[in-house]
Amino acid sequence: MHQDARYVRNRECLKGVNNVLCMVWSCIKMHATHEIVNIRKS
């Protein structure tokens, strides 16, 4: 039971990390696309 609670908490933590990574990744992708568009314009 005790280990189970820890497992659930770790899973929640991983989910949070995944969300952050996902946000960072989409931010980088968006920024990169923006940079490419700017380079093409100039």
VMD Tcl script that builds the backbone (N, CA, C; Angstrom):
set m [mol new atoms 126]
animate dup $m
set s [atomselect $m all]
$s set {name element resname resid chain x y z} {
  {N N MET 1 A 0.841 -1.198 0.000}
  {CA C MET 1 A 0.000 0.000 0.000}
  {C C MET 1 A 0.878 1.251 0.000}
  {N N HIS 2 A 1.895 1.234 0.845}
  {CA C HIS 2 A 2.774 2.408 0.946}
  {C C HIS 2 A 3.522 2.631 -0.368}
  {N N GLN 3 A 4.034 1.532 -0.931}
  {CA C GLN 3 A 4.764 1.630 -2.193}
  {C C GLN 3 A 3.840 2.076 -3.323}
  {N N ASP 4 A 2.600 1.636 -3.250}
  {CA C ASP 4 A 1.624 1.978 -4.282}
  {C C ASP 4 A 1.427 3.492 -4.345}
  {N N ALA 5 A 1.320 4.123 -3.185}
  {CA C ALA 5 A 1.123 5.577 -3.123}
  {C C ALA 5 A 2.323 6.284 -3.748}
  {N N ARG 6 A 3.510 5.766 -3.470}
  {CA C ARG 6 A 4.719 6.373 -4.018}
  {C C ARG 6 A 4.735 6.230 -5.543}
  {N N TYR 7 A 4.295 5.078 -6.006}
  {CA C TYR 7 A 4.245 4.827 -7.448}
  {C C TYR 7 A 3.317 5.821 -8.135}
  {N N VAL 8 A 2.147 6.028 -7.530}
  {CA C VAL 8 A 1.170 6.960 -8.101}
  {C C VAL 8 A 1.745 8.366 -8.126}
  {N N ARG 9 A 2.419 8.758 -7.038}
  {CA C ARG 9 A 2.995 10.098 -6.965}
  {C C ARG 9 A 4.079 10.268 -8.029}
  {N N ASN 10 A 4.900 9.242 -8.218}
  {CA C ASN 10 A 5.943 9.304 -9.242}
  {C C ASN 10 A 5.335 9.448 -10.625}
  {N N ARG 11 A 4.236 8.733 -10.839}
  {CA C ARG 11 A 3.572 8.792 -12.140}
  {C C ARG 11 A 3.021 10.192 -12.374}
  {N N GLU 12 A 2.451 10.790 -11.341}
  {CA C GLU 12 A 1.922 12.156 -11.453}
  {C C GLU 12 A 3.062 13.117 -11.764}
  {N N CYS 13 A 4.189 12.904 -11.107}
  {CA C CYS 13 A 5.357 13.761 -11.309}
  {C C CYS 13 A 5.829 13.644 -12.753}
  {N N LEU 14 A 5.898 12.412 -13.252}
  {CA C LEU 14 A 6.325 12.198 -14.635}
  {C C LEU 14 A 5.376 12.873 -15.603}
  {N N LYS 15 A 4.080 12.810 -15.287}
  {CA C LYS 15 A 3.082 13.446 -16.149}
  {C C LYS 15 A 3.344 14.946 -16.194}
  {N N GLY 16 A 3.672 15.522 -15.040}
  {CA C GLY 16 A 3.966 16.950 -14.961}
  {C C GLY 16 A 5.192 17.294 -15.781}
  {N N VAL 17 A 6.223 16.462 -15.679}
  {CA C VAL 17 A 7.457 16.682 -16.440}
  {C C VAL 17 A 7.159 16.604 -17.930}
  {N N ASN 18 A 6.356 15.613 -18.314}
  {CA C ASN 18 A 5.981 15.464 -19.719}
  {C C ASN 18 A 5.252 16.698 -20.217}
  {N N ASN 19 A 4.363 17.243 -19.390}
  {CA C ASN 19 A 3.617 18.436 -19.775}
  {C C ASN 19 A 4.559 19.600 -20.004}
  {N N VAL 20 A 5.541 19.761 -19.109}
  {CA C VAL 20 A 6.508 20.854 -19.237}
  {C C VAL 20 A 7.324 20.667 -20.511}
  {N N LEU 21 A 7.813 19.445 -20.728}
  {CA C LEU 21 A 8.605 19.169 -21.927}
  {C C LEU 21 A 7.788 19.439 -23.172}
  {N N CYS 22 A 6.527 19.038 -23.136}
  {CA C CYS 22 A 5.635 19.244 -24.272}
  {C C CYS 22 A 5.480 20.735 -24.549}
  {N N MET 23 A 5.271 21.514 -23.497}
  {CA C MET 23 A 5.116 22.963 -23.641}
  {C C MET 23 A 6.385 23.583 -24.208}
  {N N VAL 24 A 7.529 23.188 -23.648}
  {CA C VAL 24 A 8.818 23.720 -24.104}
  {C C VAL 24 A 9.034 23.359 -25.566}
  {N N TRP 25 A 8.740 22.103 -25.918}
  {CA C TRP 25 A 8.938 21.631 -27.287}
  {C C TRP 25 A 8.074 22.410 -28.271}
  {N N SER 26 A 6.797 22.595 -27.938}
  {CA C SER 26 A 5.903 23.325 -28.844}
  {C C SER 26 A 6.351 24.775 -28.950}
  {N N CYS 27 A 6.872 25.319 -27.850}
  {CA C CYS 27 A 7.368 26.699 -27.854}
  {C C CYS 27 A 8.572 26.803 -28.788}
  {N N ILE 28 A 9.495 25.858 -28.684}
  {CA C ILE 28 A 10.690 25.855 -29.539}
  {C C ILE 28 A 10.282 25.684 -30.996}
  {N N LYS 29 A 9.362 24.764 -31.240}
  {CA C LYS 29 A 8.908 24.509 -32.608}
  {C C LYS 29 A 8.290 25.766 -33.202}
  {N N MET 30 A 7.444 26.429 -32.415}
  {CA C MET 30 A 6.782 27.644 -32.868}
  {C C MET 30 A 7.829 28.713 -33.165}
  {N N HIS 31 A 8.790 28.854 -32.265}
  {CA C HIS 31 A 9.833 29.863 -32.410}
  {C C HIS 31 A 10.687 29.566 -33.640}
  {N N ALA 32 A 11.034 28.291 -33.818}
  {CA C ALA 32 A 11.853 27.892 -34.964}
  {C C ALA 32 A 11.122 28.190 -36.265}
  {N N THR 33 A 9.848 27.880 -36.315}
  {CA C THR 33 A 9.049 28.149 -37.513}
  {C C THR 33 A 9.042 29.639 -37.795}
  {N N HIS 34 A 8.890 30.435 -36.749}
  {CA C HIS 34 A 8.871 31.892 -36.867}
  {C C HIS 34 A 10.204 32.388 -37.426}
  {N N GLU 35 A 11.315 31.838 -36.907}
  {CA C GLU 35 A 12.649 32.230 -37.367}
  {C C GLU 35 A 12.820 31.899 -38.844}
  {N N ILE 36 A 12.392 30.712 -39.245}
  {CA C ILE 36 A 12.525 30.283 -40.644}
  {C C ILE 36 A 11.740 31.221 -41.551}
  {N N VAL 37 A 10.542 31.583 -41.135}
  {CA C VAL 37 A 9.709 32.495 -41.925}
  {C C VAL 37 A 10.412 33.841 -42.057}
  {N N ASN 38 A 11.001 34.321 -40.968}
  {CA C ASN 38 A 11.714 35.594 -40.996}
  {C C ASN 38 A 12.903 35.549 -41.943}
  {N N ILE 39 A 13.633 34.451 -41.928}
  {CA C ILE 39 A 14.801 34.301 -42.805}
  {C C ILE 39 A 14.348 34.301 -44.262}
  {N N ARG 40 A 13.263 33.628 -44.550}
  {CA C ARG 40 A 12.763 33.566 -45.926}
  {C C ARG 40 A 12.313 34.937 -46.406}
  {N N LYS 41 A 11.736 35.735 -45.498}
  {CA C LYS 41 A 11.234 37.057 -45.870}
  {C C LYS 41 A 12.380 37.997 -46.229}
  {N N SER 42 A 13.488 37.910 -45.471}
  {CA C SER 42 A 14.583 38.855 -45.671}
  {C C SER 42 A 15.502 38.477 -46.826}
}
mol reanalyze $m
mol bondsrecalc $m
mol representation Tube
mol addrep $m
